[in-house]
Amino acid sequence: MIARFLGLLGIGWCLGFAAFMLMLPRPLEGNTTDAIVVPTGGPGRIDRGIALLRDGQARRMLVTGVAPGVRPIDLARTYKTPRALFTCCIDLGADAVDTRSNAEETVRWVRAHRYTSVRLVTADWHLPRAKMELIAALGPGVVVLGDGVPTSDPRLATLVNEYNKLILRRIALWVGFGS
């Protein structure tokens, strides 16, 4: 009986992982939101956010999880972006250290600006969990759109780890832990 249960659990995990890998979110095109939120941590995220901001897809952008001491001028130089864009339209958040605290930092920023729609820009493999965390933290009243930044050949270990985190966090939210 226990062996069957563990076998079914293993098969379920494998099927879920396959679905997770096959349905990685793509870049979102043609949707305008009030704001863009970009958690740090991977290549292409900030570039994508800046490009969307320049294209008028949002009014303002938050880069959450920035290392302490990083200044807007530092990012402007790194991403070859006019300082004026950072001055007018890009905020840096340095309080977050992980996906949950990215969501908490974003909630404070969204509420301070009274936004009702947000585009979350992060790595395609990270987007399902990051979006789930942000939606849980924001609650009703704010629309969250996911914009997956394709990553070139993520390691299998990274994908397995992220899938396991997604499952565990979803269960935790279902039972009311950390919501």
PyMOL CGO cylinders between C-alpha atoms (Angstrom):
from pymol import cmd
from pymol.cgo import CYLINDER

trace = [
    CYLINDER, 0.00, 0.00, 0.00, 2.74, 2.48, 0.95, 0.3, 1, 1, 1, 1, 1, 1,
    CYLINDER, 2.74, 2.48, 0.95, 4.82, 1.46, -2.07, 0.3, 1, 1, 1, 1, 1, 1,
    CYLINDER, 4.82, 1.46, -2.07, 1.86, 2.12, -4.38, 0.3, 1, 1, 1, 1, 1, 1,
    CYLINDER, 1.86, 2.12, -4.38, 1.25, 5.49, -2.81, 0.3, 1, 1, 1, 1, 1, 1,
    CYLINDER, 1.25, 5.49, -2.81, 4.91, 6.46, -3.19, 0.3, 1, 1, 1, 1, 1, 1,
    CYLINDER, 4.91, 6.46, -3.19, 4.89, 5.18, -6.77, 0.3, 1, 1, 1, 1, 1, 1,
    CYLINDER, 4.89, 5.18, -6.77, 1.81, 7.27, -7.61, 0.3, 1, 1, 1, 1, 1, 1,
    CYLINDER, 1.81, 7.27, -7.61, 3.37, 10.26, -5.88, 0.3, 1, 1, 1, 1, 1, 1,
    CYLINDER, 3.37, 10.26, -5.88, 6.53, 9.82, -7.97, 0.3, 1, 1, 1, 1, 1, 1,
    CYLINDER, 6.53, 9.82, -7.97, 4.55, 9.49, -11.21, 0.3, 1, 1, 1, 1, 1, 1,
    CYLINDER, 4.55, 9.49, -11.21, 2.52, 12.59, -10.29, 0.3, 1, 1, 1, 1, 1, 1,
    CYLINDER, 2.52, 12.59, -10.29, 5.72, 14.54, -9.58, 0.3, 1, 1, 1, 1, 1, 1,
    CYLINDER, 5.72, 14.54, -9.58, 7.24, 13.49, -12.93, 0.3, 1, 1, 1, 1, 1, 1,
    CYLINDER, 7.24, 13.49, -12.93, 4.10, 14.41, -14.89, 0.3, 1, 1, 1, 1, 1, 1,
    CYLINDER, 4.10, 14.41, -14.89, 3.88, 17.75, -13.08, 0.3, 1, 1, 1, 1, 1, 1,
    CYLINDER, 3.88, 17.75, -13.08, 7.54, 18.47, -13.76, 0.3, 1, 1, 1, 1, 1, 1,
    CYLINDER, 7.54, 18.47, -13.76, 7.08, 17.67, -17.44, 0.3, 1, 1, 1, 1, 1, 1,
    CYLINDER, 7.08, 17.67, -17.44, 4.11, 20.06, -17.60, 0.3, 1, 1, 1, 1, 1, 1,
    CYLINDER, 4.11, 20.06, -17.60, 6.13, 22.70, -15.74, 0.3, 1, 1, 1, 1, 1, 1,
    CYLINDER, 6.13, 22.70, -15.74, 8.94, 22.46, -18.29, 0.3, 1, 1, 1, 1, 1, 1,
    CYLINDER, 8.94, 22.46, -18.29, 6.64, 22.38, -21.32, 0.3, 1, 1, 1, 1, 1, 1,
    CYLINDER, 6.64, 22.38, -21.32, 4.61, 25.38, -20.19, 0.3, 1, 1, 1, 1, 1, 1,
    CYLINDER, 4.61, 25.38, -20.19, 7.36, 27.82, -19.25, 0.3, 1, 1, 1, 1, 1, 1,
    CYLINDER, 7.36, 27.82, -19.25, 5.92, 31.33, -19.66, 0.3, 1, 1, 1, 1, 1, 1,
    CYLINDER, 5.92, 31.33, -19.66, 6.91, 33.37, -22.71, 0.3, 1, 1, 1, 1, 1, 1,
    CYLINDER, 6.91, 33.37, -22.71, 7.47, 37.11, -23.07, 0.3, 1, 1, 1, 1, 1, 1,
    CYLINDER, 7.47, 37.11, -23.07, 4.16, 38.95, -22.94, 0.3, 1, 1, 1, 1, 1, 1,
    CYLINDER, 4.16, 38.95, -22.94, 3.50, 41.21, -25.89, 0.3, 1, 1, 1, 1, 1, 1,
    CYLINDER, 3.50, 41.21, -25.89, 1.02, 44.02, -26.33, 0.3, 1, 1, 1, 1, 1, 1,
    CYLINDER, 1.02, 44.02, -26.33, -0.28, 44.39, -22.79, 0.3, 1, 1, 1, 1, 1, 1,
    CYLINDER, -0.28, 44.39, -22.79, 0.03, 47.73, -21.03, 0.3, 1, 1, 1, 1, 1, 1,
    CYLINDER, 0.03, 47.73, -21.03, 0.05, 47.83, -17.23, 0.3, 1, 1, 1, 1, 1, 1,
    CYLINDER, 0.05, 47.83, -17.23, 0.41, 50.57, -14.64, 0.3, 1, 1, 1, 1, 1, 1,
    CYLINDER, 0.41, 50.57, -14.64, 3.81, 49.26, -13.57, 0.3, 1, 1, 1, 1, 1, 1,
    CYLINDER, 3.81, 49.26, -13.57, 6.59, 46.79, -14.22, 0.3, 1, 1, 1, 1, 1, 1,
    CYLINDER, 6.59, 46.79, -14.22, 8.29, 44.82, -11.44, 0.3, 1, 1, 1, 1, 1, 1,
    CYLINDER, 8.29, 44.82, -11.44, 11.66, 43.15, -12.03, 0.3, 1, 1, 1, 1, 1, 1,
    CYLINDER, 11.66, 43.15, -12.03, 13.23, 40.97, -9.34, 0.3, 1, 1, 1, 1, 1, 1,
    CYLINDER, 13.23, 40.97, -9.34, 17.02, 40.89, -9.62, 0.3, 1, 1, 1, 1, 1, 1,
    CYLINDER, 17.02, 40.89, -9.62, 18.87, 37.64, -9.99, 0.3, 1, 1, 1, 1, 1, 1,
    CYLINDER, 18.87, 37.64, -9.99, 19.13, 36.67, -13.62, 0.3, 1, 1, 1, 1, 1, 1,
    CYLINDER, 19.13, 36.67, -13.62, 20.26, 37.91, -17.00, 0.3, 1, 1, 1, 1, 1, 1,
    CYLINDER, 20.26, 37.91, -17.00, 17.87, 39.72, -19.29, 0.3, 1, 1, 1, 1, 1, 1,
    CYLINDER, 17.87, 39.72, -19.29, 15.34, 40.72, -16.65, 0.3, 1, 1, 1, 1, 1, 1,
    CYLINDER, 15.34, 40.72, -16.65, 16.30, 44.37, -16.21, 0.3, 1, 1, 1, 1, 1, 1,
    CYLINDER, 16.30, 44.37, -16.21, 17.00, 44.74, -19.94, 0.3, 1, 1, 1, 1, 1, 1,
    CYLINDER, 17.00, 44.74, -19.94, 13.48, 43.49, -20.68, 0.3, 1, 1, 1, 1, 1, 1,
    CYLINDER, 13.48, 43.49, -20.68, 11.92, 45.80, -18.10, 0.3, 1, 1, 1, 1, 1, 1,
    CYLINDER, 11.92, 45.80, -18.10, 13.74, 48.85, -19.47, 0.3, 1, 1, 1, 1, 1, 1,
    CYLINDER, 13.74, 48.85, -19.47, 12.73, 47.98, -23.02, 0.3, 1, 1, 1, 1, 1, 1,
    CYLINDER, 12.73, 47.98, -23.02, 9.08, 47.67, -21.98, 0.3, 1, 1, 1, 1, 1, 1,
    CYLINDER, 9.08, 47.67, -21.98, 9.25, 50.98, -20.12, 0.3, 1, 1, 1, 1, 1, 1,
    CYLINDER, 9.25, 50.98, -20.12, 10.79, 52.71, -23.14, 0.3, 1, 1, 1, 1, 1, 1,
    CYLINDER, 10.79, 52.71, -23.14, 8.03, 51.23, -25.34, 0.3, 1, 1, 1, 1, 1, 1,
    CYLINDER, 8.03, 51.23, -25.34, 5.38, 52.79, -23.13, 0.3, 1, 1, 1, 1, 1, 1,
    CYLINDER, 5.38, 52.79, -23.13, 4.08, 49.48, -21.76, 0.3, 1, 1, 1, 1, 1, 1,
    CYLINDER, 4.08, 49.48, -21.76, 3.98, 50.97, -18.22, 0.3, 1, 1, 1, 1, 1, 1,
    CYLINDER, 3.98, 50.97, -18.22, 4.50, 54.27, -16.42, 0.3, 1, 1, 1, 1, 1, 1,
    CYLINDER, 4.50, 54.27, -16.42, 7.00, 53.14, -13.81, 0.3, 1, 1, 1, 1, 1, 1,
    CYLINDER, 7.00, 53.14, -13.81, 9.26, 50.22, -12.90, 0.3, 1, 1, 1, 1, 1, 1,
    CYLINDER, 9.26, 50.22, -12.90, 10.50, 48.72, -9.64, 0.3, 1, 1, 1, 1, 1, 1,
    CYLINDER, 10.50, 48.72, -9.64, 13.71, 46.72, -9.56, 0.3, 1, 1, 1, 1, 1, 1,
    CYLINDER, 13.71, 46.72, -9.56, 13.33, 44.72, -6.36, 0.3, 1, 1, 1, 1, 1, 1,
    CYLINDER, 13.33, 44.72, -6.36, 16.11, 42.97, -4.50, 0.3, 1, 1, 1, 1, 1, 1,
    CYLINDER, 16.11, 42.97, -4.50, 18.88, 45.37, -5.50, 0.3, 1, 1, 1, 1, 1, 1,
    CYLINDER, 18.88, 45.37, -5.50, 22.08, 44.98, -3.50, 0.3, 1, 1, 1, 1, 1, 1,
    CYLINDER, 22.08, 44.98, -3.50, 22.57, 47.65, -0.83, 0.3, 1, 1, 1, 1, 1, 1,
    CYLINDER, 22.57, 47.65, -0.83, 24.67, 50.53, -2.09, 0.3, 1, 1, 1, 1, 1, 1,
    CYLINDER, 24.67, 50.53, -2.09, 23.68, 50.17, -5.74, 0.3, 1, 1, 1, 1, 1, 1,
    CYLINDER, 23.68, 50.17, -5.74, 22.61, 53.56, -7.03, 0.3, 1, 1, 1, 1, 1, 1,
    CYLINDER, 22.61, 53.56, -7.03, 20.38, 54.40, -9.99, 0.3, 1, 1, 1, 1, 1, 1,
    CYLINDER, 20.38, 54.40, -9.99, 23.41, 55.89, -11.81, 0.3, 1, 1, 1, 1, 1, 1,
    CYLINDER, 23.41, 55.89, -11.81, 25.19, 52.53, -11.47, 0.3, 1, 1, 1, 1, 1, 1,
    CYLINDER, 25.19, 52.53, -11.47, 22.35, 50.71, -13.20, 0.3, 1, 1, 1, 1, 1, 1,
    CYLINDER, 22.35, 50.71, -13.20, 21.95, 53.47, -15.79, 0.3, 1, 1, 1, 1, 1, 1,
    CYLINDER, 21.95, 53.47, -15.79, 25.59, 52.98, -16.80, 0.3, 1, 1, 1, 1, 1, 1,
    CYLINDER, 25.59, 52.98, -16.80, 25.42, 49.19, -16.71, 0.3, 1, 1, 1, 1, 1, 1,
    CYLINDER, 25.42, 49.19, -16.71, 22.31, 49.05, -18.89, 0.3, 1, 1, 1, 1, 1, 1,
    CYLINDER, 22.31, 49.05, -18.89, 23.31, 52.00, -21.09, 0.3, 1, 1, 1, 1, 1, 1,
    CYLINDER, 23.31, 52.00, -21.09, 20.13, 53.84, -20.21, 0.3, 1, 1, 1, 1, 1, 1,
    CYLINDER, 20.13, 53.84, -20.21, 19.72, 57.60, -19.85, 0.3, 1, 1, 1, 1, 1, 1,
    CYLINDER, 19.72, 57.60, -19.85, 19.90, 58.69, -16.23, 0.3, 1, 1, 1, 1, 1, 1,
    CYLINDER, 19.90, 58.69, -16.23, 16.70, 60.66, -16.81, 0.3, 1, 1, 1, 1, 1, 1,
    CYLINDER, 16.70, 60.66, -16.81, 14.74, 57.41, -17.26, 0.3, 1, 1, 1, 1, 1, 1,
    CYLINDER, 14.74, 57.41, -17.26, 15.98, 56.19, -13.89, 0.3, 1, 1, 1, 1, 1, 1,
    CYLINDER, 15.98, 56.19, -13.89, 15.21, 59.55, -12.31, 0.3, 1, 1, 1, 1, 1, 1,
    CYLINDER, 15.21, 59.55, -12.31, 11.65, 59.74, -13.57, 0.3, 1, 1, 1, 1, 1, 1,
    CYLINDER, 11.65, 59.74, -13.57, 10.49, 56.20, -13.86, 0.3, 1, 1, 1, 1, 1, 1,
    CYLINDER, 10.49, 56.20, -13.86, 12.63, 53.51, -12.19, 0.3, 1, 1, 1, 1, 1, 1,
    CYLINDER, 12.63, 53.51, -12.19, 12.72, 52.80, -8.47, 0.3, 1, 1, 1, 1, 1, 1,
    CYLINDER, 12.72, 52.80, -8.47, 15.21, 50.54, -6.73, 0.3, 1, 1, 1, 1, 1, 1,
    CYLINDER, 15.21, 50.54, -6.73, 14.19, 48.37, -3.79, 0.3, 1, 1, 1, 1, 1, 1,
    CYLINDER, 14.19, 48.37, -3.79, 16.95, 47.04, -1.57, 0.3, 1, 1, 1, 1, 1, 1,
    CYLINDER, 16.95, 47.04, -1.57, 14.91, 45.28, 1.13, 0.3, 1, 1, 1, 1, 1, 1,
    CYLINDER, 14.91, 45.28, 1.13, 14.26, 41.95, -0.63, 0.3, 1, 1, 1, 1, 1, 1,
    CYLINDER, 14.26, 41.95, -0.63, 16.55, 38.94, -0.46, 0.3, 1, 1, 1, 1, 1, 1,
    CYLINDER, 16.55, 38.94, -0.46, 14.33, 36.18, -1.88, 0.3, 1, 1, 1, 1, 1, 1,
    CYLINDER, 14.33, 36.18, -1.88, 11.13, 35.62, -3.84, 0.3, 1, 1, 1, 1, 1, 1,
    CYLINDER, 11.13, 35.62, -3.84, 8.82, 36.10, -0.84, 0.3, 1, 1, 1, 1, 1, 1,
    CYLINDER, 8.82, 36.10, -0.84, 10.49, 39.32, 0.25, 0.3, 1, 1, 1, 1, 1, 1,
    CYLINDER, 10.49, 39.32, 0.25, 10.44, 40.53, -3.40, 0.3, 1, 1, 1, 1, 1, 1,
    CYLINDER, 10.44, 40.53, -3.40, 6.67, 40.14, -3.23, 0.3, 1, 1, 1, 1, 1, 1,
    CYLINDER, 6.67, 40.14, -3.23, 6.47, 41.98, 0.11, 0.3, 1, 1, 1, 1, 1, 1,
    CYLINDER, 6.47, 41.98, 0.11, 8.63, 44.83, -1.17, 0.3, 1, 1, 1, 1, 1, 1,
    CYLINDER, 8.63, 44.83, -1.17, 6.50, 45.02, -4.32, 0.3, 1, 1, 1, 1, 1, 1,
    CYLINDER, 6.50, 45.02, -4.32, 3.27, 45.17, -2.32, 0.3, 1, 1, 1, 1, 1, 1,
    CYLINDER, 3.27, 45.17, -2.32, 4.48, 48.24, -0.41, 0.3, 1, 1, 1, 1, 1, 1,
    CYLINDER, 4.48, 48.24, -0.41, 5.51, 49.94, -3.68, 0.3, 1, 1, 1, 1, 1, 1,
    CYLINDER, 5.51, 49.94, -3.68, 2.28, 49.04, -5.53, 0.3, 1, 1, 1, 1, 1, 1,
    CYLINDER, 2.28, 49.04, -5.53, 0.12, 50.30, -2.66, 0.3, 1, 1, 1, 1, 1, 1,
    CYLINDER, 0.12, 50.30, -2.66, 2.14, 53.51, -2.30, 0.3, 1, 1, 1, 1, 1, 1,
    CYLINDER, 2.14, 53.51, -2.30, 1.54, 54.29, -5.98, 0.3, 1, 1, 1, 1, 1, 1,
    CYLINDER, 1.54, 54.29, -5.98, -2.03, 52.92, -6.01, 0.3, 1, 1, 1, 1, 1, 1,
    CYLINDER, -2.03, 52.92, -6.01, -1.42, 50.74, -9.04, 0.3, 1, 1, 1, 1, 1, 1,
    CYLINDER, -1.42, 50.74, -9.04, -4.07, 48.28, -10.17, 0.3, 1, 1, 1, 1, 1, 1,
    CYLINDER, -4.07, 48.28, -10.17, -2.03, 46.31, -12.73, 0.3, 1, 1, 1, 1, 1, 1,
    CYLINDER, -2.03, 46.31, -12.73, 1.53, 45.02, -12.68, 0.3, 1, 1, 1, 1, 1, 1,
    CYLINDER, 1.53, 45.02, -12.68, 3.71, 43.21, -15.20, 0.3, 1, 1, 1, 1, 1, 1,
    CYLINDER, 3.71, 43.21, -15.20, 6.11, 40.85, -13.43, 0.3, 1, 1, 1, 1, 1, 1,
    CYLINDER, 6.11, 40.85, -13.43, 9.28, 40.34, -15.48, 0.3, 1, 1, 1, 1, 1, 1,
    CYLINDER, 9.28, 40.34, -15.48, 11.49, 37.45, -14.43, 0.3, 1, 1, 1, 1, 1, 1,
    CYLINDER, 11.49, 37.45, -14.43, 13.12, 34.28, -15.76, 0.3, 1, 1, 1, 1, 1, 1,
    CYLINDER, 13.12, 34.28, -15.76, 10.66, 31.92, -17.45, 0.3, 1, 1, 1, 1, 1, 1,
    CYLINDER, 10.66, 31.92, -17.45, 11.41, 29.12, -14.98, 0.3, 1, 1, 1, 1, 1, 1,
    CYLINDER, 11.41, 29.12, -14.98, 11.02, 31.47, -11.98, 0.3, 1, 1, 1, 1, 1, 1,
    CYLINDER, 11.02, 31.47, -11.98, 7.82, 33.19, -13.11, 0.3, 1, 1, 1, 1, 1, 1,
    CYLINDER, 7.82, 33.19, -13.11, 5.21, 30.65, -11.88, 0.3, 1, 1, 1, 1, 1, 1,
    CYLINDER, 5.21, 30.65, -11.88, 6.40, 30.83, -8.26, 0.3, 1, 1, 1, 1, 1, 1,
    CYLINDER, 6.40, 30.83, -8.26, 7.19, 34.56, -8.30, 0.3, 1, 1, 1, 1, 1, 1,
    CYLINDER, 7.19, 34.56, -8.30, 3.74, 35.33, -9.72, 0.3, 1, 1, 1, 1, 1, 1,
    CYLINDER, 3.74, 35.33, -9.72, 2.05, 33.04, -7.20, 0.3, 1, 1, 1, 1, 1, 1,
    CYLINDER, 2.05, 33.04, -7.20, 3.89, 34.78, -4.33, 0.3, 1, 1, 1, 1, 1, 1,
    CYLINDER, 3.89, 34.78, -4.33, 3.02, 38.25, -5.63, 0.3, 1, 1, 1, 1, 1, 1,
    CYLINDER, 3.02, 38.25, -5.63, -0.66, 37.46, -6.16, 0.3, 1, 1, 1, 1, 1, 1,
    CYLINDER, -0.66, 37.46, -6.16, -0.88, 35.95, -2.65, 0.3, 1, 1, 1, 1, 1, 1,
    CYLINDER, -0.88, 35.95, -2.65, 0.80, 39.01, -1.12, 0.3, 1, 1, 1, 1, 1, 1,
    CYLINDER, 0.80, 39.01, -1.12, -1.21, 41.60, -3.06, 0.3, 1, 1, 1, 1, 1, 1,
    CYLINDER, -1.21, 41.60, -3.06, -4.59, 40.00, -2.61, 0.3, 1, 1, 1, 1, 1, 1,
    CYLINDER, -4.59, 40.00, -2.61, -7.55, 40.96, -4.79, 0.3, 1, 1, 1, 1, 1, 1,
    CYLINDER, -7.55, 40.96, -4.79, -7.72, 44.25, -6.63, 0.3, 1, 1, 1, 1, 1, 1,
    CYLINDER, -7.72, 44.25, -6.63, -4.41, 44.17, -8.50, 0.3, 1, 1, 1, 1, 1, 1,
    CYLINDER, -4.41, 44.17, -8.50, -3.97, 42.32, -11.79, 0.3, 1, 1, 1, 1, 1, 1,
    CYLINDER, -3.97, 42.32, -11.79, -0.58, 40.61, -12.15, 0.3, 1, 1, 1, 1, 1, 1,
    CYLINDER, -0.58, 40.61, -12.15, 0.59, 39.67, -15.64, 0.3, 1, 1, 1, 1, 1, 1,
    CYLINDER, 0.59, 39.67, -15.64, 3.60, 37.40, -16.05, 0.3, 1, 1, 1, 1, 1, 1,
    CYLINDER, 3.60, 37.40, -16.05, 6.33, 38.18, -18.56, 0.3, 1, 1, 1, 1, 1, 1,
    CYLINDER, 6.33, 38.18, -18.56, 8.80, 35.31, -18.85, 0.3, 1, 1, 1, 1, 1, 1,
    CYLINDER, 8.80, 35.31, -18.85, 12.34, 36.09, -19.91, 0.3, 1, 1, 1, 1, 1, 1,
    CYLINDER, 12.34, 36.09, -19.91, 13.66, 33.05, -21.79, 0.3, 1, 1, 1, 1, 1, 1,
    CYLINDER, 13.66, 33.05, -21.79, 16.83, 31.63, -20.32, 0.3, 1, 1, 1, 1, 1, 1,
    CYLINDER, 16.83, 31.63, -20.32, 19.33, 29.79, -22.42, 0.3, 1, 1, 1, 1, 1, 1,
    CYLINDER, 19.33, 29.79, -22.42, 19.70, 26.22, -21.26, 0.3, 1, 1, 1, 1, 1, 1,
    CYLINDER, 19.70, 26.22, -21.26, 18.87, 26.39, -17.56, 0.3, 1, 1, 1, 1, 1, 1,
    CYLINDER, 18.87, 26.39, -17.56, 20.46, 23.54, -15.64, 0.3, 1, 1, 1, 1, 1, 1,
    CYLINDER, 20.46, 23.54, -15.64, 18.25, 20.56, -14.84, 0.3, 1, 1, 1, 1, 1, 1,
    CYLINDER, 18.25, 20.56, -14.84, 19.08, 20.96, -11.15, 0.3, 1, 1, 1, 1, 1, 1,
    CYLINDER, 19.08, 20.96, -11.15, 17.84, 24.56, -11.26, 0.3, 1, 1, 1, 1, 1, 1,
    CYLINDER, 17.84, 24.56, -11.26, 14.56, 23.49, -12.84, 0.3, 1, 1, 1, 1, 1, 1,
    CYLINDER, 14.56, 23.49, -12.84, 14.03, 20.61, -10.40, 0.3, 1, 1, 1, 1, 1, 1,
    CYLINDER, 14.03, 20.61, -10.40, 14.80, 22.89, -7.45, 0.3, 1, 1, 1, 1, 1, 1,
    CYLINDER, 14.80, 22.89, -7.45, 12.41, 25.58, -8.69, 0.3, 1, 1, 1, 1, 1, 1,
    CYLINDER, 12.41, 25.58, -8.69, 9.63, 23.04, -9.35, 0.3, 1, 1, 1, 1, 1, 1,
    CYLINDER, 9.63, 23.04, -9.35, 10.02, 21.62, -5.82, 0.3, 1, 1, 1, 1, 1, 1,
    CYLINDER, 10.02, 21.62, -5.82, 9.90, 25.15, -4.34, 0.3, 1, 1, 1, 1, 1, 1,
    CYLINDER, 9.90, 25.15, -4.34, 6.76, 25.87, -6.37, 0.3, 1, 1, 1, 1, 1, 1,
    CYLINDER, 6.76, 25.87, -6.37, 5.02, 22.74, -5.06, 0.3, 1, 1, 1, 1, 1, 1,
    CYLINDER, 5.02, 22.74, -5.06, 6.02, 23.33, -1.46, 0.3, 1, 1, 1, 1, 1, 1,
    CYLINDER, 6.02, 23.33, -1.46, 5.07, 27.00, -1.51, 0.3, 1, 1, 1, 1, 1, 1,
    CYLINDER, 5.07, 27.00, -1.51, 1.72, 26.25, -3.17, 0.3, 1, 1, 1, 1, 1, 1,
    CYLINDER, 1.72, 26.25, -3.17, 0.95, 23.71, -0.43, 0.3, 1, 1, 1, 1, 1, 1,
    CYLINDER, 0.95, 23.71, -0.43, 2.02, 26.22, 2.24, 0.3, 1, 1, 1, 1, 1, 1,
    CYLINDER, 2.02, 26.22, 2.24, -0.31, 28.86, 0.78, 0.3, 1, 1, 1, 1, 1, 1,
    CYLINDER, -0.31, 28.86, 0.78, -3.19, 26.34, 0.55, 0.3, 1, 1, 1, 1, 1, 1,
    CYLINDER, -3.19, 26.34, 0.55, -2.89, 25.52, 4.25, 0.3, 1, 1, 1, 1, 1, 1,
    CYLINDER, -2.89, 25.52, 4.25, -2.52, 29.21, 5.13, 0.3, 1, 1, 1, 1, 1, 1,
    CYLINDER, -2.52, 29.21, 5.13, 1.15, 29.26, 6.07, 0.3, 1, 1, 1, 1, 1, 1,
    CYLINDER, 1.15, 29.26, 6.07, 2.92, 32.50, 5.22, 0.3, 1, 1, 1, 1, 1, 1,
    CYLINDER, 2.92, 32.50, 5.22, 0.06, 34.07, 3.31, 0.3, 1, 1, 1, 1, 1, 1,
]
cmd.load_cgo(trace, "trace")
